[in-house]
Amino acid sequence: MPRDVLEKRLIEVQLALGRAGIDALFVTAEDNFRYLTGFECPTWINAARPRYCIVPAKGDLILVVPTTNLSATRVTTWVQDIRTWVSPNPQDDGLSLVVDALSGCVKKGGCVGAEMGPQSRLAMPVGDFLHLREKLSGIHMVDADGLLREIRKIKGPFEVEQIRSVAGAASRALARLHSTMAAGCSEVEAVRALQSMLLQEGVDQAPYVVAESGFGGYPALQMSPSDRRARDGTVLGIDVGCRRLGYFCDFNRNFAFGRVSDRVRRIDDVLWQATQAGIRAAVPGAQVGEVWRAQAAVLDAGLSDLQARRSESGRMGHGIGLRLTEPPSIHPSDTTVLAPGMTITIEPAAEFEIETPTRSARRMLIHEENLVVTEDGPVLLSDRAPRGLLDVH
Amino acid sequence: MPRDVLEKRLIEVQLALGRAGIDALFVTAEDNFRYLTGFECPTWINAARPRYCIVPAKGDLILVVPTTNLSATRVTTWVQDIRTWVSPNPQDDGLSLVVDALSGCVKKGGCVGAEMGPQSRLAMPVGDFLHLREKLSGIHMVDADGLLREIRKIKGPFEVEQIRSVAGAASRALARLHSTMAAGCSEVEAVRALQSMLLQEGVDQAPYVVAESGFGGYPALQMSPSDRRARDGTVLGIDVGCRRLGYFCDFNRNFAFGRVSDRVRRIDDVLWQATQAGIRAAVPGAQVGEVWRAQAAVLDAGLSDLQARRSESGRMGHGIGLRLTEPPSIHPSDTTVLAPGMTITIEPAAEFEIETPTRSARRMLIHEENLVVTEDGPVLLSDRAPRGLLDVH
């Protein structure tokens, strides 16, 4: 991570801490930790050893990391003040060092900001978090996740390029998958082929790969691939969250095998148009609710004649960045105003009943694209899906 | 997940809750959630939507899940009592439903067990967890992660087979990588080739892939692969945590390029022998500290003549299962006694200084294998690494 990018972030965060009257920020989650320090290491999957980042409102960052992470910390961050302990240590997994570090920059009666708010996750045991609160007696602990989200929602040029790069790689891999996919393939076979293509195209990891298929649509597009084979009339949805240098893309494609009904194709087309409307609405100054309403209007107008309806899945898109999904939620209850540098997904969904060869079933179709808001309007980061289901012959 | 496996687990957990005087268990973390319900869905990477599992000490499981997870919950679990809400909802992300569910099975003055102890992670915002504690006024909240770990540390035949299967796939892929690796390849090239092979061999995901190389050894074996190319004298370590049907394997291999010194080869051989000693010591009835000491004895006896030393990385192995690393830690401070069905890694490490062509550098070498403790003694799950570095010509 370039040093000037990190220094700019640190200044911005420290100014925000000052404005909020917070004396120090206490961070454990991978995305915030990486955003603040550049720390890059696959170690996060290992819950045996936590790590802690302390950002005083004034002064230098302090990292408290297990000895096993010392080398990665030195190589991937610019932080000078690195404190280590031999972990795992169930009696004291770095907590004394954290108390020392926080006590050094927060006076009695002062305030520590932690990751506590909606969509946050603590990357340490909650028992230790409660102990820490007790040990910091006289020091107030408040949520600072919102403060970080507020800064992080605007991506700098470096970040936009990372997301563009990973979304480009995923776009190429999905296009290659379409051109090589064979009638009768299974969900697992399609996903295994895709995963190899994703790696070849430059993706570091594809930690989120969902594939669901069914006659005329899928149940929810939430599950791992199964051995189910595509038959005549199957629609296979594949949704991928890929990562490169820490940054995610997140979008899907829908593949059609053999004779898929005209009704399903028309529902799919309404989704394509809703996506188009969502993309067009993603201009600076618009509330995210307007992007939601632009999609909802197309869906509501187009789906009822097709005995289909807008799916109530809580939102029609979300932020992307160092997490697969970040705030804002594309929903009227979210008051975020779009600004240049915000990277979001547009994600309309429809549901409907269908008669399969054997039974009545509820089906969904979902579209998703990734974009960045610029001063000149929305710019796609994923390659726009062609209009119409991706037919496999 | 077979229904009888899940029913047996539920009975065991409910008996333990009864013995501990806990009226209900409150679970959010992926591994515990999956262990108790069979729920299988890649949705966990998305922090926007939490999900909750409530296990009364008597009676049926209750799941509180976002509407988007309803289909996956119905398909992958046997749970009848599924309660849903439209998420994300920053005002109330399922919390009211959780309070209702817990209030239904815990009386005032009663006790709820939550995931709070060492190595645990809460898969919900800590702010919501604190709200939940407040709303459950008159109900005591205690750590129950230890109780779950105690049950989960003994793997049933179904679980051992899953770990054997994924470790077998990773073993085959690493052997294929060795036979196809070329002198001068980069860390990234080696890992990309390996990732494709892992998928071909039947791994679902390889979420943990670490690769580090250097002259005569690596700095720590903790980092993602870089573009560094293997030159004459390079040792490349690759450590993989692979997943299949939720279960992990976790082991590494060391590749040698060109002329690696006799000293480094002898250090590597001490590690191979320490691994052998650790495997042999993993018999039912032994404390994990004995497995640590068996490895430490070989390392301490063999390394000093080579101007090398045992690495103080906190432990020399750990449990594996639904997490990449689980308790116990193979360390004298961990009092766990080995029993049939426990799946662990044996992981000795050595560190030493070396003169590279340009400078003095600190290097490490690590070995790791996976095994299951049986009544007849240890049985390897990974294919035993051949003795000696894996030379690449």
Boltz contact constraints between the chains, C-beta under 6 A:
constraints:
  - contact:
      token1: [A, 41]
      token2: [B, 222]
      max_distance: 6.0
  - contact:
      token1: [A, 42]
      token2: [B, 208]
      max_distance: 6.0
  - contact:
      token1: [A, 42]
      token2: [B, 210]
      max_distance: 6.0
  - contact:
      token1: [A, 42]
      token2: [B, 224]
      max_distance: 6.0
  - contact:
      token1: [A, 43]
      token2: [B, 222]
      max_distance: 6.0
  - contact:
      token1: [A, 45]
      token2: [B, 207]
      max_distance: 6.0
  - contact:
      token1: [A, 45]
      token2: [B, 208]
      max_distance: 6.0
  - contact:
      token1: [A, 45]
      token2: [B, 324]
      max_distance: 6.0
  - contact:
      token1: [A, 46]
      token2: [B, 324]
      max_distance: 6.0
  - contact:
      token1: [A, 46]
      token2: [B, 325]
      max_distance: 6.0
  - contact:
      token1: [A, 47]
      token2: [B, 119]
      max_distance: 6.0
  - contact:
      token1: [A, 47]
      token2: [B, 121]
      max_distance: 6.0
  - contact:
      token1: [A, 48]
      token2: [B, 119]
      max_distance: 6.0
  - contact:
      token1: [A, 48]
      token2: [B, 325]
      max_distance: 6.0
  - contact:
      token1: [A, 68]
      token2: [B, 313]
      max_distance: 6.0
  - contact:
      token1: [A, 71]
      token2: [B, 219]
      max_distance: 6.0
  - contact:
      token1: [A, 71]
      token2: [B, 220]
      max_distance: 6.0
  - contact:
      token1: [A, 72]
      token2: [B, 222]
      max_distance: 6.0
  - contact:
      token1: [A, 72]
      token2: [B, 223]
      max_distance: 6.0
  - contact:
      token1: [A, 86]
      token2: [B, 312]
      max_distance: 6.0
  - contact:
      token1: [A, 86]
      token2: [B, 314]
      max_distance: 6.0
  - contact:
      token1: [A, 87]
      token2: [B, 314]
      max_distance: 6.0
  - contact:
      token1: [A, 88]
      token2: [B, 314]
      max_distance: 6.0
  - contact:
      token1: [A, 88]
      token2: [B, 329]
      max_distance: 6.0
  - contact:
      token1: [A, 90]
      token2: [B, 118]
      max_distance: 6.0
  - contact:
      token1: [A, 116]
      token2: [B, 126]
      max_distance: 6.0
  - contact:
      token1: [A, 116]
      token2: [B, 127]
      max_distance: 6.0
  - contact:
      token1: [A, 117]
      token2: [B, 127]
      max_distance: 6.0
  - contact:
      token1: [A, 118]
      token2: [B, 90]
      max_distance: 6.0
  - contact:
      token1: [A, 119]
      token2: [B, 47]
      max_distance: 6.0
  - contact:
      token1: [A, 119]
      token2: [B, 48]
      max_distance: 6.0
  - contact:
      token1: [A, 120]
      token2: [B, 125]
      max_distance: 6.0
  - contact:
      token1: [A, 121]
      token2: [B, 47]
      max_distance: 6.0
  - contact:
      token1: [A, 122]
      token2: [B, 126]
      max_distance: 6.0
  - contact:
      token1: [A, 125]
      token2: [B, 120]
      max_distance: 6.0
  - contact:
      token1: [A, 126]
      token2: [B, 116]
      max_distance: 6.0
  - contact:
      token1: [A, 126]
      token2: [B, 122]
      max_distance: 6.0
  - contact:
      token1: [A, 126]
      token2: [B, 126]
      max_distance: 6.0
  - contact:
      token1: [A, 127]
      token2: [B, 116]
      max_distance: 6.0
  - contact:
      token1: [A, 127]
      token2: [B, 117]
      max_distance: 6.0
  - contact:
      token1: [A, 127]
      token2: [B, 143]
      max_distance: 6.0
  - contact:
      token1: [A, 143]
      token2: [B, 127]
      max_distance: 6.0
  - contact:
      token1: [A, 192]
      token2: [B, 199]
      max_distance: 6.0
  - contact:
      token1: [A, 195]
      token2: [B, 199]
      max_distance: 6.0
  - contact:
      token1: [A, 196]
      token2: [B, 196]
      max_distance: 6.0
  - contact:
      token1: [A, 199]
      token2: [B, 192]
      max_distance: 6.0
  - contact:
      token1: [A, 199]
      token2: [B, 195]
      max_distance: 6.0
  - contact:
      token1: [A, 207]
      token2: [B, 45]
      max_distance: 6.0
  - contact:
      token1: [A, 208]
      token2: [B, 42]
      max_distance: 6.0
  - contact:
      token1: [A, 208]
      token2: [B, 45]
      max_distance: 6.0
  - contact:
      token1: [A, 210]
      token2: [B, 42]
      max_distance: 6.0
  - contact:
      token1: [A, 219]
      token2: [B, 71]
      max_distance: 6.0
  - contact:
      token1: [A, 220]
      token2: [B, 71]
      max_distance: 6.0
  - contact:
      token1: [A, 222]
      token2: [B, 41]
      max_distance: 6.0
  - contact:
      token1: [A, 222]
      token2: [B, 43]
      max_distance: 6.0
  - contact:
      token1: [A, 222]
      token2: [B, 72]
      max_distance: 6.0
  - contact:
      token1: [A, 223]
      token2: [B, 72]
      max_distance: 6.0
  - contact:
      token1: [A, 224]
      token2: [B, 42]
      max_distance: 6.0
  - contact:
      token1: [A, 312]
      token2: [B, 86]
      max_distance: 6.0
  - contact:
      token1: [A, 313]
      token2: [B, 68]
      max_distance: 6.0
  - contact:
      token1: [A, 314]
      token2: [B, 86]
      max_distance: 6.0
  - contact:
      token1: [A, 314]
      token2: [B, 87]
      max_distance: 6.0
  - contact:
      token1: [A, 314]
      token2: [B, 88]
      max_distance: 6.0
  - contact:
      token1: [A, 324]
      token2: [B, 45]
      max_distance: 6.0
  - contact:
      token1: [A, 324]
      token2: [B, 46]
      max_distance: 6.0
  - contact:
      token1: [A, 325]
      token2: [B, 46]
      max_distance: 6.0
  - contact:
      token1: [A, 325]
      token2: [B, 48]
      max_distance: 6.0
  - contact:
      token1: [A, 329]
      token2: [B, 88]
      max_distance: 6.0
